[in-house]
């Protein structure tokens, strides 16, 4: 999931996460901060206190850039789940969170 106000910053954030082999990133002009999550692209292998400090810095940065969400990165993470909202387009087709199965776009 990615959110940006410019194509350049969006591209820089996505590329930073790809280079880190998973994680979250904040980009402002040419400044980039990445919290690497190398374990399956979801978890860190670094001490939890260090990760928490980095996460708090990135959270504050995202809010300073204008995010009004209480937890911007968590919100994006949950929105990536197939079950939120009811219908989600995935690489395997259209998935219904209500019925917990793939559904057709057309009545069959």
C-alpha positions as CSV (number, residue, x, y, z in Angstrom):
1,X,0.0,0.0,0.0
2,X,1.3,3.4,-0.8
3,X,0.0,7.0,-0.4
4,X,1.7,10.1,-1.7
5,X,1.1,13.6,-2.9
6,X,3.6,13.4,-5.8
7,X,4.5,10.6,-8.3
8,X,8.2,11.1,-7.4
9,X,7.7,10.6,-3.7
10,X,5.4,7.6,-4.3
11,X,8.0,6.0,-6.5
12,X,10.8,6.7,-4.0
13,X,8.8,5.2,-1.1
14,X,7.9,2.0,-3.1
15,X,11.5,1.6,-4.3
16,X,12.8,2.1,-0.8
17,X,10.6,-0.7,0.5
18,X,11.6,-3.0,-2.4
19,X,15.3,-2.3,-1.7
20,X,14.7,-3.1,2.0
21,X,12.9,-6.4,1.0
22,X,9.9,-5.3,3.0
23,X,9.1,-2.5,5.4
24,X,7.5,0.9,5.6
25,X,8.8,4.2,4.3
26,X,8.3,7.9,4.6
27,X,9.5,10.2,1.9
28,X,9.6,14.0,1.9
29,X,11.4,15.5,-1.1
30,X,14.7,13.8,-1.1
31,X,14.6,12.6,2.5
32,X,13.7,9.0,3.0
33,X,13.3,6.9,6.2
34,X,12.7,3.2,6.0
35,X,11.8,0.8,8.8
36,X,13.0,-2.5,7.3
37,X,10.9,-5.6,7.9
38,X,13.0,-8.3,6.4
39,X,11.2,-11.3,7.9
40,X,8.6,-12.1,5.3
41,X,8.3,-8.4,4.6
42,X,6.2,-8.1,7.8
43,X,8.5,-8.4,10.8
44,X,11.8,-7.1,12.0
45,X,14.8,-9.1,13.3
46,X,16.0,-6.1,15.3
47,X,15.4,-5.4,19.0
48,X,11.8,-4.3,19.7
49,X,12.7,-1.1,21.5
50,X,14.7,0.0,18.5
51,X,11.9,-0.8,16.1
52,X,9.4,1.0,18.3
53,X,11.5,4.1,18.4
54,X,11.9,4.1,14.6
55,X,8.2,3.4,14.1
56,X,7.3,6.3,16.4
57,X,9.6,8.7,14.5
58,X,8.0,7.6,11.2
59,X,4.5,7.9,12.6
60,X,5.2,11.5,13.8
61,X,6.7,12.3,10.4
62,X,3.7,11.0,8.5
63,X,1.4,13.1,10.8
64,X,3.6,16.2,10.3
65,X,3.2,15.7,6.5
66,X,-0.6,15.9,7.0
67,X,-2.0,12.5,7.9
68,X,-4.9,12.9,10.2
69,X,-5.1,9.2,10.9
70,X,-4.5,8.1,14.5
71,X,-2.2,5.2,13.2
72,X,-1.5,5.9,9.5
73,X,0.7,2.8,8.9
74,X,-1.6,0.4,10.7
75,X,-4.6,1.8,8.8
76,X,-2.8,1.1,5.5
77,X,-1.8,-2.4,6.6
78,X,-5.3,-3.4,7.5
79,X,-6.7,-1.9,4.3
80,X,-4.4,-4.3,2.4
81,X,-6.2,-7.4,3.9
82,X,-8.5,-9.2,1.6
83,X,-11.4,-9.2,4.1
84,X,-11.5,-5.4,4.5
85,X,-13.8,-4.0,3.1
86,X,-16.3,-6.6,1.8
87,X,-15.1,-6.7,-1.8
88,X,-11.4,-6.6,-2.6
89,X,-9.6,-7.2,-5.8
90,X,-6.7,-9.6,-5.5
91,X,-4.2,-11.3,-7.7
92,X,-6.6,-14.3,-7.7
93,X,-9.8,-12.4,-8.4
94,X,-12.6,-10.6,-6.5
95,X,-12.8,-11.7,-2.9
96,X,-15.8,-11.2,-0.6
97,X,-15.0,-10.6,3.1
98,X,-18.6,-11.2,3.9
99,X,-18.7,-14.7,2.4
100,X,-15.0,-15.4,2.8
101,X,-14.7,-16.6,-0.8
102,X,-13.8,-15.5,-4.2
103,X,-16.9,-14.2,-6.1
104,X,-17.7,-13.4,-9.7
105,X,-18.2,-9.9,-10.9
106,X,-21.1,-11.2,-13.0
107,X,-24.2,-13.1,-12.1
108,X,-23.6,-16.7,-13.2
